[in-house]
Amino acid sequence: IVSIIGHSGCGKSTLLNMVAGLDMQTSGHIFLKGKEVTGPGPDRAVVFQNHSLLPWLTVYQNIEMAVKKVMPDLSAKELRERVEKFIKLVNLGPAQDKYPGEISGGMKQRVGIARALSIKPDVLLMDEPFGALDSLTRANLQDHLMRLQQNVKNTVIIITHDVDEAVLLSDRVIMMTNGPAATIGEILEVKLERPRDRVALQEDYEYIRCREAILEFLYKKFAKEDE
């Protein structure tokens, strides 16, 4: 899991959109597994802060639609098993026949994550996916994400403004300098073993070291007066 953190306007979301193939860079190249990224593809899936679920489809149908599009050759049995597998992974079995308007914000994000992972992407891209949620729901989804990543074993790139979230989730944290001509300022290696316990980490030296390094970067080296 890689987090990208920086002040507003430093290009975090722009960078994510370029990796997703939704925006094109003006110079340079982006490669995934040796192949240049020139547009969207099933090897990358995006989860936005706004879950983007289709309101007229149930939880099951939202995930099913994505799998059908990317894996059209699956039999009806294989399709059903795949959808049910990812519904189970995010603990949404009892809600699979409900519509987005009938479930909570946290549950909607879990559907979005399940839908994204169901197409078997090499890279899961997440643009502040938990930013609009209350702290308890956010913590629950952070734990879900860590468990899912350990299960699926893909790469996750997540945009965040939250220093604690970046350290908790990540193996590396990319810290961006300020815009408009922002660059990668520093890359921090987070050497914390998994699985991670957020309570125990509060007294872990490595956790404290990483947290202080990010705060130092954001609020001393690249402080912004308007934030």
C-alpha positions in Angstrom: 0.0 0.0 0.0 1.4 3.4 -1.0 -0.1 6.7 0.3 0.4 10.1 -1.4 0.1 13.0 0.9 0.6 16.8 0.5 -1.2 20.1 0.8 -4.2 21.0 -1.3 -3.2 22.0 -4.8 -0.1 19.9 -5.0 -1.5 17.5 -7.7 -2.3 14.4 -5.7 -5.6 13.7 -7.4 -4.1 14.7 -10.8 -1.3 12.2 -10.3 -3.9 9.5 -9.4 -6.0 10.3 -12.4 -2.9 10.0 -14.7 -2.1 6.6 -13.3 -5.8 5.6 -13.8 -5.6 6.9 -17.4 -8.3 9.4 -16.9 -5.9 12.4 -17.5 -2.9 12.4 -19.7 0.5 13.8 -18.6 2.1 16.7 -20.5 5.5 15.1 -20.3 7.1 11.8 -19.2 5.6 8.4 -19.2 3.6 6.1 -16.8 4.3 2.3 -17.0 2.5 -0.6 -15.4 4.1 -4.0 -15.7 6.3 -2.7 -18.6 3.3 -1.4 -20.6 2.7 2.4 -21.0 -0.6 3.7 -19.6 -2.4 5.5 -22.4 -6.0 5.3 -21.0 -8.3 3.5 -18.6 -8.0 -0.3 -18.4 -9.2 -3.2 -16.2 -5.7 -3.5 -14.7 -6.5 -0.4 -12.7 -9.7 0.3 -10.7 -10.6 3.6 -8.9 -12.5 4.2 -5.7 -13.5 7.9 -5.3 -14.6 9.7 -2.2 -18.0 9.7 -3.8 -18.7 5.9 -4.2 -20.3 6.4 -7.7 -22.8 3.5 -7.2 -25.7 3.3 -9.6 -28.8 4.0 -7.4 -31.2 1.9 -9.4 -29.1 -1.3 -8.9 -28.8 -3.3 -5.7 -25.5 -3.9 -4.0 -25.2 -7.3 -5.7 -26.1 -5.8 -9.1 -23.6 -2.9 -8.9 -20.8 -5.4 -8.4 -22.2 -7.9 -10.9 -22.3 -5.2 -13.6 -18.6 -4.5 -13.2 -17.6 -8.2 -13.3 -19.8 -8.8 -16.4 -18.1 -5.9 -18.3 -14.5 -7.0 -17.5 -15.0 -10.8 -17.5 -17.8 -11.4 -20.1 -16.8 -15.1 -20.6 -17.6 -16.2 -17.1 -20.4 -18.7 -16.8 -23.5 -17.8 -14.8 -22.2 -19.9 -11.9 -18.7 -18.4 -12.0 -20.2 -14.9 -12.1 -22.4 -15.5 -9.1 -19.5 -17.1 -7.2 -17.2 -14.1 -7.9 -19.8 -11.5 -6.9 -20.7 -13.4 -3.7 -17.0 -13.8 -2.9 -16.3 -10.0 -2.8 -19.6 -9.2 -1.1 -18.5 -11.6 1.6 -15.0 -10.1 1.8 -16.5 -6.7 2.8 -19.1 -8.3 5.1 -22.1 -7.1 3.1 -24.0 -10.4 2.7 -27.1 -9.2 4.6 -27.3 -6.0 2.5 -26.6 -7.5 -1.0 -30.2 -7.0 -2.1 -30.5 -3.4 -0.9 -30.2 -0.3 -3.0 -27.5 2.4 -2.3 -30.2 4.7 -0.8 -31.0 2.1 1.8 -27.4 1.7 3.2 -25.0 3.9 5.2 -22.1 5.9 3.8 -19.6 3.4 5.1 -21.4 0.5 3.5 -21.5 2.3 0.2 -17.8 2.7 0.3 -17.4 -1.0 1.1 -19.5 -1.8 -2.0 -17.3 0.5 -4.1 -14.2 -1.2 -2.8 -15.7 -4.7 -3.5 -16.7 -3.6 -7.0 -13.3 -2.3 -7.7 -11.5 -5.5 -6.4 -13.9 -7.8 -8.1 -12.5 -7.1 -11.6 -9.0 -8.3 -10.3 -7.0 -5.1 -10.9 -3.3 -5.0 -10.5 -3.6 -1.6 -8.9 -6.4 -0.2 -6.8 -6.5 3.6 -6.8 -8.3 5.4 -4.0 -8.8 9.2 -3.9 -9.5 10.1 -0.3 -12.1 7.3 -0.1 -12.7 7.7 3.7 -12.5 11.5 3.9 -16.3 12.2 4.1 -16.9 9.6 6.8 -17.0 9.9 10.6 -14.0 8.8 12.5 -15.3 5.4 13.7 -16.6 4.4 10.3 -13.3 5.6 8.8 -11.3 3.4 11.2 -13.5 0.4 10.4 -12.9 0.8 6.7 -9.2 1.3 7.1 -9.1 -2.0 8.9 -11.2 -3.6 6.1 -8.8 -2.2 3.5 -5.7 -3.7 5.2 -7.4 -7.1 5.5 -8.6 -7.0 1.9 -5.1 -6.1 0.6 -3.5 -8.9 2.5 -6.1 -11.3 1.0 -6.0 -10.0 -2.6 -2.3 -9.1 -2.7 -2.6 -6.3 -5.2 -1.1 -2.8 -5.1 -3.1 0.0 -3.5 -2.4 3.7 -4.1 -4.3 6.0 -1.8 -4.6 9.8 -1.7 -5.0 11.1 1.9 -4.7 14.3 3.9 -4.6 12.3 7.1 -1.1 11.7 8.5 -2.2 8.9 10.9 -4.1 7.1 8.1 -1.0 7.3 5.8 1.3 5.7 8.4 -1.3 3.1 9.5 -2.1 1.9 6.0 1.1 2.2 4.1 4.4 0.5 3.3 5.5 3.7 1.6 4.4 7.3 1.9 5.0 9.7 -1.0 5.2 13.3 0.2 4.5 16.0 -2.4 6.0 19.5 -2.4 3.6 22.4 -2.8 1.9 23.4 -6.1 1.6 24.6 -8.8 5.0 23.1 -9.8 4.8 20.3 -7.3 7.2 17.3 -7.3 7.8 14.3 -5.1 9.6 15.7 -2.1 10.4 12.6 -0.1 9.5 9.0 0.0 9.1 7.5 3.5 9.5 3.7 4.0 7.1 2.5 6.8 8.7 -0.6 8.4 5.8 -1.8 10.5 4.8 -5.5 10.4 1.4 -6.6 9.4 -1.3 -7.1 10.6 -1.3 -3.7 12.3 -3.1 -2.8 15.5 -3.9 0.9 15.6 -4.0 1.0 19.4 -0.7 -0.8 19.9 0.9 1.4 17.2 0.4 4.5 19.3 3.4 3.5 21.4 5.5 1.9 18.6 8.8 3.7 17.9 8.6 3.2 14.1 5.0 4.5 14.0 6.0 7.6 16.0 9.1 8.2 13.8 7.1 8.0 10.6 4.4 10.3 11.9 6.9 12.9 13.0 8.7 12.7 9.7 5.5 13.4 7.7 4.5 16.3 10.1 8.0 17.7 9.8 7.8 17.6 6.0 4.3 19.1 5.8 4.4 21.7 8.4 8.0 22.8 8.5 9.7 22.1 5.3 6.6 22.8 3.1 4.2 24.7 5.3 1.4 26.6 3.7 0.3 29.9 5.3 -3.3 29.5 4.2 -3.7 26.0 5.8 
